[in-house]
Each structure stands twice: as C-alpha cells, then as structure tokens.
C-alpha cells in the first residue's frame, strides 16, 4: 500500500496548564508491519510531557512513492529494481521560513526478520519557488537509496518513515507512515565455486550460473539453457537464514514451466533439500537436519559457544518426473518467512 494523502493535525489550547500531559495518537492505515510483531519499539502513540517546548512549525500531511515519474498506488507497491525510487513528503507549515524536516527511513521484512536503515538524497526544488506561507502545504521529493535491500532481500516488506521527537532523548522517534512494498528478486551469477562439482555431478552436467535471494512472498522465473529432456535430474545448491523451519517443512516450491504454464512442481524442504547456512552456530538447537555440503566458509561472527564456525552451502539432486522434459524455465516460489539463497542450479543425470 502506498499511502493516499491523509491529513493529521495537532493543535494546542492556550489554556493548557503546566504539567498537563498531551497524548498524540496516530494509527496505521491497516495492520502494522509484521502484524503483532511489527515495528516494536517504534509505536505510533507517544507522550509529549511538555507541550509548550515542542516544535509545531511543521505538521505532517502524507507521503507517496514515485518511480519513473509515476505514482505507485498499488498495495503492495511493486518496486522496479531498475529505476530510482522517490518519496514525496508533504507538510503543512505554520511559519514562513520552515526548517526542512529530518526524516528517517527503514525497510522491515515480514516479522522484522530483515531490517535495514535507508538513506535519503534530497532533490532540489525548482529555482525561484516562493517560500510557503503560514497555513500552506509544501513538499520535498527525496531519492531513497535501496542498495542495502536490492539483491539482499526480495519479496514482501514495508518502508517505514520516522521523524525524531524534540527533547534531550535523541532516540525518541515517531513513525509517520508506512508503505507496503514488493521488492523484485535480482538474479545474478552463481555464488558457489565449481571446484567440487565433479565430486557430485557427472562430467556432462550443465551449470545455469545463476543465484538469487528470496524473502517472504517472493518468486522468480529462471530460464533453462538446455531442454530438460537431455538430463535426468536438477541439482539445487542453496541455503537459508534469518529464521528456521522444522524438518521436512517446505521452504520453497520449484515449478517447471513451458511457455509460462506449469508442468510439475517440487517442494524444497528444510533438512531434506536445504538447510540453514549457519547450522553450526547452535548445532544442538536446530529443528532440522544438515544435508550434504558442497562448500563452506568461515563465518564472520562466533558461534553460541563463542568459537569460530563454518557457514555452509548445500546440494541436493531432484529426480525429475515425466512431464517435465519440455520445461523451458523454472519458477521458484518462497513458502517461508526465511531468506532462501539459491547459489546455483545444475542440470545433471
């Protein structure tokens, strides 16, 4: 959901007595990000204990998202990873010389499993623009840097916008509004070495040289370089993180397509076809099994025991059923809130 402009006003009575507590309440336009687990620590309700000391020069009205000069009004807003994303924020001013409001932005994934702070680049207003008059509205369009998210997360999430609250506590913030978004997956080259391929696959295997990270609700279609009829199996090299799934639970589903139409589907299950990359962070506390490992690398953090450990990439070979021979592409659909990373797909016998 990209917000329609919604106006919120805050007024003070001249008869407020010293020590009176003013509670300012706002609400999400729908359910808060992550449901009951969403935006913890950033509640919209806050208490201003000294209203006379607060700055009411600028009152937030609303915001909207834009890409390629088009307003994104769908819910969720589909974020095109190939175009800059702009946020237009509108205020009402009570002064003829308003100070530019400081806004913070964050991306939150489903149940806050992946959270990243985002930076703004303020774009200049048109030259010669007259200063706003008291009681009038003004806005500023800002470019939002999505680099901490693109390629690292895909699927459903939230852009949440905050402003700092006046006072000595610089950590106090107010959540102004949020947008429900869908971040498109960004396929890239494989993220695993081919050194061990000969140990798992026959000589005539074909690597698709592809990788992609899939978060909650994400799906991606990957083309096949060769027809499946020349091969008897598909190897999936993968791992997941930012959460876990019980043994046998589906993390994702692979659909074999012909001209966009599904021919057959195969689940990718925790402890059967894939596993947590940081399985050894707490090996005694995992709820699924470890499967064959094709590559490992030392983690850049310590295990729960305080010792170095290895992160893994796992391999499984799916036996293709009849009816999939004519597939020309594969769709991978996320079935879990975890972040699944496909490191490579390999056609094999």
N, C-alpha and C positions, 0 to 999 in steps of 0.2 A: 504494500500500500504506500503510495506516495501521497503525502498529505494534501488535501484541499485546504485552501487558506482558511484558517479558523482563528477567530479573534479572541484574545484573552485580555481583559482589562483589570487593572489593580488600582484601587483608589483608597485614599486615606481621609478620615474625618478630622476636621480641625479640632474636634473635641476629644481626641484621644488623650487619655491620661497617661502620665509617666508610669512605666511598668506594665502597661497593658500589653498582652501578648497577641500578636496578629498572626493567624494561621492562613497561609496561602495554599490553596489546594488546586491541583490540576489532575487530569486523567488521561490515560491512553485513549486513543480513538477506538481501539479494540483491545484484545488481550495484550498484556505486556510482553516484551520479548522473552522467549523461553518459558512462557506460561508462569507457573508458580515459582520457578527457579530463576526467572529473568531479572536482569538489572538489579541484582541485590546490592545494597549499599548506595544506590542512586535513586531512592524513592522520589516520586514527584512531590509529595507533601513535605513541606518544611516549615519551620517556625522562625519568624523574624522577631527576636526578643526586643529590639529597639527600633521600631519602625521609623522614627524620626532621623535615624542615622543612615537609612538605606538610600540607594540611588534609584530614583524612579524617572530619570530623564528619558529612558527608552523602554517601551513596553513591547514585548514580543507579540507578533501577529500570526506568523506562519512561515512555512518554507515549502519549496518544491525542488524536484530534481530535473535536470536537463541533460540530454546528450544530443549532439548534432543539432542544436537549437530546437529540439522537440522536447516538450514537457512529458515526463514519464508519469502517467496517471494510473497505470495498471497496478494491481495488487496480487502478487508481489511485482515490483518493478524489475524488468529484465535488464540487467546491466551488460551492455555490449563491451567486451574486454578490449575491443579495438578502438574505442573512442573515449576522449576525456569525459569525466563526469563532473557536472557543475551543480552546486547547491545555491539556490537563491533564497535569501533570508530577508523577511520583511518585518519592519518595526514601525511603531508609532512614536514620534518624538514629542517631548514636552519642552524642548529648548530649540533655539535657532542654530545652535552650534553643537550638535550631538557628537559624542565620542563614539568611535567605531566599536560596537560591542565585541568582546572577545568570546569566541565560540570554540568549543572542543567537539571532536567527532570520534566515535568509536564504532568498530564493526563487532557485532556479537553473533556467534553462530547459535544453533539450536542448543538450548540448555547451557549456554555460555561456555561451551567446551573449547571454542577458539575465539579469543578476544584480542583485538589489535587496535591501538590508537592510530588515528589517521591525521595527516597534516593538511592544512588549507593553503592555497595560494590565492590571495585576494586579487581579483581583476579590477583594473581602474575603471571608475565611472567616466561617462562621456565628459569631455572638456567643456567648460562653460556651464555646467549644470548648476542651477541655482541652489543655495542651501535650503534645507527643508524648513518650513515654518512650524511653530509650535502647534501640535494637534494634527499634523500631517503625517503621512506614512513615507518611509524611504526604504530602500533595499540595496543590497550589495550581492553580486554574484561571485561565488568563490569556486575555484577548481579544487576538487578533492583528490588527494593522492591515494590511489588504491593499490600501490605497489606492495604494501605489506600483506595484501589479501590475494591479488591475482596470481594464479599458479600455485599458491599455498593452500587455498581453500576454494571450493566451488559448492554451489547448492544454495539452500535457503538460509537467510540470516537477516540481520537488522542493522541499519545505520542509525545510531542514536546520537543526538546533538544536545550538548550541555553548555551552560554558562556558569561561571564562578559566581558565588554569592558574596556580597560585600561583608567585610569583617576581618578579624585577625586570623581566622582559621582558613588558610588557603585551600584546604581540601574540601570545603563545603561547595557542592555543586547542585544545580537544578537541571533536571532533564527537561528540555523544552519540547521536544517532539521526536518522533522516530519514523523511519520508513522501512517497510518490509521489502526485501530485495532478493533476487535470484542472481547469483554470480555464475556466469558460464564457465564450464571447465576449459582449461587451456592445455591441449595435448602437446607434448614435447618429445624429444628423443629419449631413448631408454636411459634409465638411471641405475643400471647394473652393469658390471663388467661381463664380457663374454668369455672370460678365461675358463670358467667352469662349465660352459655349455656342452662341451664334448663329453663330460662325465655324466650328463643327464639325458642328452638328446643324440639321436643318430646323426651320421655325417650329413645327410640331406635335409637337415632342419632349416627353417626359414624364420629369421627374426623380423618382426614387424617394426623394430626400432622405434618403440613408442612408449610414452609414460603419461600418466595423468593422475591427479589427486581429486577424489570425490568425497564431498561432505554430504550432509543430510539433504536428501531430496534431489541430489544431482544425477544427471545421466549424460552419457556421451556416446556418439557413434563413431567407430573407428573402421576405416576401410581395410579390406584384405588385399594384399598384394598378389596373392595367388589363389586359385579356387581350392576350396577345402577338399574336393574330391581327390586331389593328388596327395592328401595327407590323412592319417587316421586319428590324429589327436591334436589338441591345442594345449600348450603349456602356458600357465599363468604364473608369472613371478610377481609377488605382491607382499604387502604388509599393511598393518593399520595401527593407528594410535589415537590419542585424545579420547580414550574410553575403551571399553572391552565388551565382548559378547560371550555368552555361555557356549559350551561345547555343542557344535552342530547347528548353532543359530546362523541364519543367512545374513551375511554382511552385505552382499550384493547379488545381482542376478545378471547373467550373461544371456543375451538374446541374439540368435543367429538370424540375420535378415537377408532377404532377397528383394531388391528394388524397394526397400523400406518396409516390406511386410515380414512379420516374424515367422520363422520356420520351426524354431525349437528354443527352449530356454533351459539354462543350467544354473542352479544356485551356487554361490561361492560361500562356503560355510567356515565359521571360526573353528579352528582345531582340526579341520579336515582338508581345506584348500588354502587357508591363510592363517595368520596369527599375528599377535602384537609384535611390533618391531622391537620394543623394549621388554620382551618377555622376561629377561633375566634381571630386570630392575627389582622385581619381587617374585622370583620363580615359585615360591611356596604359596603365593596368594592369587595365582592365575585361575580363571574359571574355564579355561580351555587348554588343549594340548598344544605342544610345539610340534611342527611338521618339518619335513626335510628343508635344510638351509642351503641356499646356493651362494650366499655372500654375507659377510659380517664386517662390521667396522666398529671401532671403539666409540662408545657414547661420550658426549661432551659434558656429562654430569655423572655423579656417583649413584650407585645402587642404594636401596633402602638400608643395606648393611654398611654403607659408607665406603664401598670398594668400587674400583673400575669394573665395567662390564661391557659386553658387546651388544650392539643392535643388529638385527638380522633381516634378511630378505629371503622369502620362502618360495618354493617351487612346487607346483602340482601339475599333473598331466590329466586333462579331461578326455575320456573316451567319447568320441562324437557318435551320436546315434544317427541312424539312417534318416534321411530327410534334411540333413544339414549340409549335404555335399554342395548344394547350389548356392550357399550363402556367399554374398559379396561384401558383407560388413558385419560388425558385431556391435550391439548396443550394450553398454554396461550401466546398470541402474543401481544406485545406492539403496540399501534396505536397512540402514542402521545410522544412528547419530555419529558413529565413529568416523574418522577420516581415513578412507581407504586409498592406498597408493598402489597403482599398477606400475610396476617398474619396467615390464616388457611383456609382450605376447609372442609366443613362438609356435609356428606350425611344425608339427612333428609326426612321426609314425607311432 
